[in-house]
Amino acid sequence: MAADDRLEDDELARRLREAHRRVRMLPAAEKDRLARRYLAICDLAKRDPERAATRLDAFLAALDTPRSEENAPGD
């Protein structure tokens, strides 16, 4: 493993920890759904870190996007 790869892995691990912290703070109804998605990203990180980083970007963007209560999930 090259030194650059190790830096990228450390960055991915740091971002995964941040995502875990944010999911843990959510209300139970939201937490269950997002925790499953988070675990899928963690599992992918073991096999394909680049794809996991891309999915993590989308996951964090979704967490950063405020949702209106009247919107149905997926809207």
Buried (B, 14 or more C-beta within 10 A) or exposed (E): EEEEEEEEBEEBEEBBEEBBEBBEEBEEEBBEEBBEBBEEBBEBBEEEBEEBBEBBEEBBEEBEEEEEEEEEEEE
